[in-house]
Amino acid sequence: MNANPNPLPDFQHIFESAPGLNLVLDPQFSIVAVSNAYLQATMTRREFLIGKNIFEAFPDNPDDAKADGVRNLRASLEHVRSKLTPHKMPVQRYDIRRPAEEGGQFEVRYWSPLNAPVLGPQGQLLYIVHKVLDVTEQVRLEREAVDRNVVVQELTASERKFRAFLESAPEAMVISNQDGRIELVNSRAVELFGYAKEELIGLEIEQLIPVSMRHEHVRHRQEYMKAPVLRTLRSGENFKARLKDGAEIHVEVTLSPIETDAGLLILTAIRDIRERLRLAEQTRQSQKMEAMGRLTGGVAHDFNNLLTIILGHGNLISSRQGLPAEVKNHVQVIQRTAERAAMLTKQLLQFSRQQVLQPKILNLSEYILDTSEMLRRLLGEEIDLQLNLDPSPTFVKLDPGQFQQVLLNLAVNAKDAMPTGGALSIHTSRVDLDDAYAQLHPGLKPGSYALMAFSDTGTGMDEKTRTRIFEPFFTTKGIGAGTGLGLATVHGIVNQSGGHIWVYSEPGRGTTFKTYFPRTDETGKVATPAAVAPTTRPCTETILIVEDEVEILKLLQSTLEQQGYRILTAVNGQEALQVSEAHPGAIHLLLTDVVIPKLGGGELAKTLAARRPGLKCLYMSGYTNDTIVRHGVTDEGATFIEKPFSPTDVASKIRDLLDAAPS
């Protein structure tokens, strides 16, 4: 009679169908059989297990938070192989990931394993049966009993106070033992990490750390346990936590040792600092834009003086009779190039909030409605312009020309984002922003605002692009397709006008620009986009020009004398007073730079106006509104011409001012 020394195949089907959670291993710990119940409970496929060594299927990886359980299994199997007797293992925690169709979340189970030998006729080891008892419900009930204080020992008064302290803490509080197992958490930790309370209790604390940081965290924890002291791991150390759904967030962690009769515990206070980092990034971006504005503004002002000279002399040369055609062509190229450079410097000043504003009262919705036909022509037939304007009067104080440029630049940006067509919606409304909203938007003050929102159905932007769109010269267009100053100009104009602008965008979801302008209760003539045609009269008046840049002074003198004006000149404020005293006749207009030596342009104008009633004044400036105010120009009705300008521009401005009725 031949006894079968390897009886398992005879009972293979019966074993697989048995209700127990069992594995069968050969003496080398390779898996030869597995029950259907085990496969179902662990959500594993039979072909993944059969033939593999159990430590190949469940690797003993020191970086893995389950390393202790794997080591316990190895010790138990070695015991069975050497002693040929059963060995019961301590309760083990298993995290099982559910299939994607069931949500893909980890399910926490607790098993009590038993390893038992299967011996041959001569007492040799044939197989090891790894039997598993699911004790999850038992563990849950035991922990629930502990949590409800119904176990043998009642909580002392100090323990109750400590638990109350944990629950009242604003941060997530986690208490773990020396092995890194979590023993107690508060409700804030449950809320932050997304686990149920019973899931957190007994979990290795490394499970709350990103996988890439776990090995390093274990090492740091072991080092910390040698000399436990109060320690804070701040955001600068790039410390992160991992939530149940797999998301990783920046946190600030404080470790505190707690001495107990049962041994040393570690109290970990975990603060979610995502909002703090977001506000810090907003502030950093605002400071960067401010610094860039100061730099570009300074460069643009210096260029304006140079461009004024280039443009002026170019006009003088091109106006000469009998100029050779070739020379005239060269001069025209110089002029066109200088005009393009002047436009760039103007945009830089707008970005840096250093252009001179001449604000007027605007009814926001009416002004947009008056401009809508121009916007439709700009957008073209492929883009549907939709107006959702608040019908109630909403008054703001803005420079009409600058505000029109905001509308045009935002429309151009929307058009570029919709190359195959789409829709652009302009929405206006009255909003009141409170302290909570202002705290989330650095630089914004609580108050009453007029909201204007541009929303397109275009390609949208990712976060990296979104954080840079207001920087000068930043563009996503190809070389030669744009200067990258359009949105930088919008940002500068909106901010200098006392408003604020934010952008909301996602790839494929379109973009919304929201601008907030302070509402005003001022009344008066409301400005419209209509243009006023200049008038023309004989030029016989006397003009006093004060300019410390000699080349500009000569240019202005030559240009205006050709127009027929009588010109007096001075290079500083004191000299201008002397020239005025020495001139016996009338002086009809003072043309002065705001910033001049010895006496500022504003103070000079006031002094001469007192001595010569009816004197009109035209200020020249390439500086900021703040600089102008510091040099004595505080009259809101003051008239300015910005550098760079052409002789034609300044002559037209002077004529308009002289022809205007006395103020």
DANOR-V457338 format. One record per run of one state. SS is the DSSP state (alpha for helix, beta for strand, coil for the rest). FROM is the first residue (numbers start at 1). TO is the last residue. Records with the same first field share a line. If there is no record, write none. Layout:
# DANOR-V457338
SS = FROM-TO / FROM-TO
This chain:
# DANOR-V457338
coil = 1-6 / 18-20 / 27-29 / 35-35 / 43-45 / 50-52 / 58-66 / 84-86 / 89-91 / 98-99 / 103-105 / 120-124 / 135-135 / 148-156 / 169-171 / 177-180 / 186-186 / 194-196 / 201-203 / 209-210 / 227-230 / 234-234 / 238-239 / 243-247 / 261-262 / 273-273 / 319-324 / 352-359 / 380-382 / 389-394 / 399-399 / 418-421 / 434-434 / 441-446 / 457-462 / 467-485 / 497-499 / 506-510 / 520-525 / 527-541 / 547-549 / 564-565 / 571-572 / 583-588 / 594-600 / 612-615 / 622-624 / 631-638 / 643-646 / 660-663
alpha = 7-17 / 36-42 / 46-49 / 54-57 / 67-83 / 100-102 / 136-147 / 157-168 / 187-193 / 197-200 / 205-208 / 211-226 / 235-237 / 274-318 / 325-351 / 364-379 / 400-417 / 435-440 / 463-466 / 486-496 / 550-563 / 573-582 / 601-611 / 625-630 / 647-659
beta = 21-26 / 30-34 / 53-53 / 87-88 / 92-97 / 106-119 / 125-134 / 172-176 / 181-185 / 204-204 / 231-233 / 240-242 / 248-260 / 263-272 / 360-363 / 383-388 / 395-398 / 422-433 / 447-456 / 500-505 / 511-519 / 526-526 / 542-546 / 566-570 / 589-593 / 616-621 / 639-642
